[in-house]
Amino acid sequence: MSAAADKRVAILGGTGQLGHGLALRWALAGYAVTIGSRNPDKAAQSAAQVNELAAAQRAAGCSYRDAAAAAPVVVLSVPYAAQQATADEVRDLLEGKILIDTTVPLVPPKVARVQLPAGGSAVAALQTSLGAAVKVVSAFQNVPASALGDPSQTVDCDVLVCGDDVPARETVIAMIADMGIRALHAGPVVNSAATEAMTSLLISINSRYKTHAGIRVTGLPDQ
Ligand SMILES: NC(=O)c1ccc[n+]([C@@H]2O[C@H](COP(=O)([O-])OP(=O)(O)OC[C@H]3O[C@@H](n4cnc5c(N)ncnc54)[C@H](OP(=O)(O)O)[C@@H]3O)[C@@H](O)[C@H]2O)c1
């Protein structure tokens, strides 16, 4: 069975703003969602919220390690400062799996200014650190958590998906399509530098225009 057809996903940091929105959208799409947290009780509370909003028992909460063991596709949705340490904690459990990394290397307080790390991209650096046994796919950097977390809203933007393993990218694109959101191949993992940088542009735009902006790619053939 392909990872997308399996319909199981684990979200490390699923208690946070973006992770909650992802958990909710996949729960609504019929996925079994495992929320991982540093605090399993907090994860269980988040899962209960998702189940209430989804009106179905689709989410469960546990530790990072139990979550990473629970699904063939694992999402990393933690602050940049915790990205590497969180991945290291579950490193052995990620072998052979797809890791969707949502990280944007924001450096507070100037989050509206592009400040990419040495080497260019936080997600590409994680792929290098984890090695080829883990298929790291970059996604969701330009999607507002507020839209994902409000089931009454249509998510009116594209998800740009970068990764070196094309079948892994295909799987992630199919999983995002299951949420009712268009996702697009955006090239190898080094291209994640562009989506990570774009987030600071969107934060600037949001601040100036008092909105939650996203990216929409035009000129594509009907899919
Ligand atoms: N928010 C957005 O709109 C958005 C959009 C696109 C991309 N992103 C990216 O997605 C990632 C998550 O963003 P977010 O806004 O959801 O973040 P958040 O709400 O601040 O944090 C997400 C989760 O990370 C966990 N965490 C692990 N280590 C941590 C540490 N050292 N300090 C604080 N929290 C820690 C916490 O879970 P536990 O306490 O349960 O362990 C927390 O609930 C970030 O890399 C962000 O750049 C966010």
The ligand as an SDF file (V2000), in Angstrom:
LIG
                    3D

 48 52  0  0  0  0  0  0  0  0999 V2000
    1.9610   29.2140   12.2370 N   0  0  0  0  0  0  0  0  0  0  0  0
    1.9490   29.2730   10.9130 C   0  0  0  0  0  0  0  0  0  0  0  0
    1.0620   29.9230   10.2980 O   0  0  0  0  0  0  0  0  0  0  0  0
    3.0130   28.5650   10.1110 C   0  0  0  0  0  0  0  0  0  0  0  0
    2.8860   28.5290    8.7240 C   0  0  0  0  0  0  0  0  0  0  0  0
    3.8450   27.8700    7.9800 C   0  0  0  0  0  0  0  0  0  0  0  0
    4.9280   27.2510    8.6120 C   0  0  0  0  0  0  0  0  0  0  0  0
    5.0460   27.3170    9.9770 N   0  0  0  0  0  0  0  0  0  0  0  0
    6.1950   26.6410   10.6010 C   0  0  0  0  0  0  0  0  0  0  0  0
    5.6770   25.5170   11.2740 O   0  0  0  0  0  0  0  0  0  0  0  0
    6.4080   25.2640   12.4700 C   0  0  0  0  0  0  0  0  0  0  0  0
    5.4390   25.2680   13.6570 C   0  0  0  0  0  0  0  0  0  0  0  0
    4.8700   26.5480   13.7380 O   0  0  0  0  0  0  0  0  0  0  0  0
    3.7360   26.8980   14.8090 P   0  0  0  0  0  0  0  0  0  0  0  0
    3.3310   28.2790   14.5450 O   0  0  0  0  0  0  0  0  0  0  0  0
    2.7220   25.8070   14.8190 O   0  0  0  0  0  0  0  0  0  0  0  0
    4.6010   26.8380   16.1450 O   0  0  0  0  0  0  0  0  0  0  0  0
    4.1540   26.8010   17.6820 P   0  0  0  0  0  0  0  0  0  0  0  0
    2.6810   26.7780   17.7820 O   0  0  0  0  0  0  0  0  0  0  0  0
    4.9120   27.8460   18.3950 O   0  0  0  0  0  0  0  0  0  0  0  0
    4.8210   25.4120   18.1540 O   0  0  0  0  0  0  0  0  0  0  0  0
    4.4800   24.1570   17.6600 C   0  0  0  0  0  0  0  0  0  0  0  0
    4.8070   23.0960   18.6860 C   0  0  0  0  0  0  0  0  0  0  0  0
    6.2080   22.8740   18.7580 O   0  0  0  0  0  0  0  0  0  0  0  0
    6.4620   22.1670   19.9650 C   0  0  0  0  0  0  0  0  0  0  0  0
    7.8040   22.4630   20.4750 N   0  0  0  0  0  0  0  0  0  0  0  0
    8.8250   21.5800   20.4660 C   0  0  0  0  0  0  0  0  0  0  0  0
    9.9290   22.0940   20.9620 N   0  0  0  0  0  0  0  0  0  0  0  0
    9.6550   23.3460   21.3190 C   0  0  0  0  0  0  0  0  0  0  0  0
   10.4350   24.3680   21.9020 C   0  0  0  0  0  0  0  0  0  0  0  0
   11.7190   24.2090   22.2050 N   0  0  0  0  0  0  0  0  0  0  0  0
    9.8330   25.5300   22.1190 N   0  0  0  0  0  0  0  0  0  0  0  0
    8.5400   25.6800   21.8410 C   0  0  0  0  0  0  0  0  0  0  0  0
    7.7390   24.7390   21.2740 N   0  0  0  0  0  0  0  0  0  0  0  0
    8.3080   23.5730   21.0190 C   0  0  0  0  0  0  0  0  0  0  0  0
    5.3510   22.5460   20.9460 C   0  0  0  0  0  0  0  0  0  0  0  0
    4.6790   21.3500   21.2180 O   0  0  0  0  0  0  0  0  0  0  0  0
    4.6640   20.6520   22.6650 P   0  0  0  0  0  0  0  0  0  0  0  0
    4.7380   21.7240   23.7130 O   0  0  0  0  0  0  0  0  0  0  0  0
    3.3510   19.9540   22.6370 O   0  0  0  0  0  0  0  0  0  0  0  0
    5.8280   19.7210   22.6730 O   0  0  0  0  0  0  0  0  0  0  0  0
    4.4320   23.4560   20.1190 C   0  0  0  0  0  0  0  0  0  0  0  0
    3.0650   23.2130   20.3350 O   0  0  0  0  0  0  0  0  0  0  0  0
    7.4640   26.3720   12.5800 C   0  0  0  0  0  0  0  0  0  0  0  0
    8.6990   25.9020   12.0950 O   0  0  0  0  0  0  0  0  0  0  0  0
    6.8820   27.4570   11.6700 C   0  0  0  0  0  0  0  0  0  0  0  0
    7.8890   28.2950   11.1240 O   0  0  0  0  0  0  0  0  0  0  0  0
    4.1040   27.9410   10.7290 C   0  0  0  0  0  0  0  0  0  0  0  0
  1  2  1  0
  2  3  2  0
  2  4  1  0
  4  5  1  0
  4 48  2  0
  5  6  2  0
  6  7  1  0
  7  8  2  0
  8  9  1  0
  8 48  1  0
  9 10  1  0
  9 46  1  0
 10 11  1  0
 11 12  1  0
 11 44  1  0
 12 13  1  0
 13 14  1  0
 14 15  2  0
 14 16  1  0
 14 17  1  0
 17 18  1  0
 18 19  2  0
 18 20  1  0
 18 21  1  0
 21 22  1  0
 22 23  1  0
 23 24  1  0
 23 42  1  0
 24 25  1  0
 25 26  1  0
 25 36  1  0
 26 27  1  0
 26 35  1  0
 27 28  2  0
 28 29  1  0
 29 30  1  0
 29 35  2  0
 30 31  1  0
 30 32  2  0
 32 33  1  0
 33 34  2  0
 34 35  1  0
 36 37  1  0
 36 42  1  0
 37 38  1  0
 38 39  2  0
 38 40  1  0
 38 41  1  0
 42 43  1  0
 44 45  1  0
 44 46  1  0
 46 47  1  0
M  CHG  2   8   1  16  -1
M  END
$$$$
